[in-house]
Amino acid sequence: MNLSLKLKNLRKNENITQEELTKRIGINLSTYKQYETNRTEPDIETLKKIADYFDVSLDYLCDRPRPSFIDKSTWSDNKKELLNMIENLNDYECERVKGIVIACTQAINEMPKRIK
């Protein structure tokens, strides 16, 4: 998928207008419209602002997927929050949390389907 389509899809997934986005990231509206219509491409600083806003990598925007890249653009806020919490844990804390998550997952899977 080319950059213009990715930008449009990311923006629509966030349910914001072009005007709202450009105000939030501090770029010119008419310039941004050209990005979504594939008339021009953003410079690296603008790409960084866009990537940061949508919480995606530059590789994703530039169509350079990496095997380790996780596309968080479709994740719920809860999932993103959990990932951010995990990123701040040390190895010992990660092991402890991993054990808790495994136990919770097993308990959920053992519940009768009508309760889930």
C-alpha positions in Angstrom: 0.0 0.0 0.0 1.4 3.4 -0.9 2.0 6.2 1.6 -1.1 8.3 0.6 -3.4 5.3 1.2 -1.7 4.6 4.5 -2.1 8.2 5.7 -5.7 8.3 4.7 -6.5 4.9 6.4 -4.6 5.8 9.6 -6.5 9.1 9.8 -9.9 7.5 9.2 -9.2 4.8 11.7 -8.5 7.6 14.3 -11.8 9.2 13.1 -10.3 12.7 12.6 -10.4 15.1 9.8 -7.4 16.3 7.8 -7.7 19.7 9.5 -7.7 18.2 13.0 -4.7 16.1 12.2 -2.7 19.0 10.7 -3.4 21.2 13.7 -2.3 18.4 16.1 1.0 17.8 14.4 1.6 21.3 13.3 1.7 21.2 9.5 0.0 23.0 6.7 -3.5 21.6 5.7 -3.0 22.1 2.0 0.4 20.4 2.1 -1.1 17.4 4.0 -3.9 17.1 1.4 -1.2 16.7 -1.2 0.2 13.8 0.8 -3.1 12.0 0.8 -3.7 12.6 -2.9 -0.2 11.3 -3.7 0.9 14.7 -5.3 3.9 15.0 -3.0 5.6 13.2 -0.1 6.4 14.5 3.3 10.0 15.2 4.4 11.5 13.1 7.2 10.6 15.5 10.0 7.0 15.5 8.9 7.0 11.7 8.6 8.3 11.5 12.2 5.5 13.7 13.4 2.9 11.6 11.6 4.5 8.3 12.8 4.5 9.6 16.4 0.9 10.8 16.2 -0.4 7.5 14.9 2.0 5.4 17.0 3.5 3.6 13.9 7.0 3.2 12.7 8.7 5.0 9.9 9.3 1.6 8.3 5.6 1.1 8.2 4.9 4.4 6.6 7.6 3.9 4.1 6.4 0.4 3.3 9.5 -1.3 4.8 7.9 -3.9 7.1 10.3 -5.6 9.5 9.5 -9.0 11.0 9.6 -7.7 14.5 7.3 -4.7 13.8 4.0 -4.8 15.5 1.3 -2.7 13.8 -0.4 -1.1 16.7 -2.6 1.2 14.7 -5.6 -1.2 15.0 -5.0 -2.0 18.7 -7.4 -0.8 21.4 -6.3 1.8 23.9 -6.2 -0.9 26.6 -3.8 -3.1 24.5 -1.5 -0.1 23.8 -1.5 0.9 27.5 -0.5 -2.7 28.5 2.3 -2.7 26.0 3.6 0.7 27.3 3.5 -0.7 30.9 5.5 -3.8 29.9 8.1 -1.7 28.1 8.9 0.0 31.4 9.4 -3.3 33.3 12.8 -4.9 34.1 13.4 -8.6 33.3 12.4 -9.7 36.8 9.2 -7.8 36.7 8.4 -9.1 33.2 8.8 -12.7 34.5 6.4 -12.0 37.3 3.8 -10.3 35.0 4.2 -13.1 32.5 3.3 -15.7 35.2 0.2 -13.6 36.1 -0.9 -13.3 32.5 -0.5 -17.0 31.9 -2.6 -17.8 35.0 -5.3 -15.4 34.0 -5.4 -16.7 30.5 -5.7 -20.3 31.7 -8.5 -19.2 34.1 -10.4 -17.4 31.3 -10.0 -20.4 29.0 -11.4 -22.8 31.6 -14.5 -20.6 32.2 -17.8 -22.0 30.7 -18.5 -20.2 27.4 -21.7 -18.6 28.7 -19.8 -16.7 31.4 -17.2 -15.3 28.9 
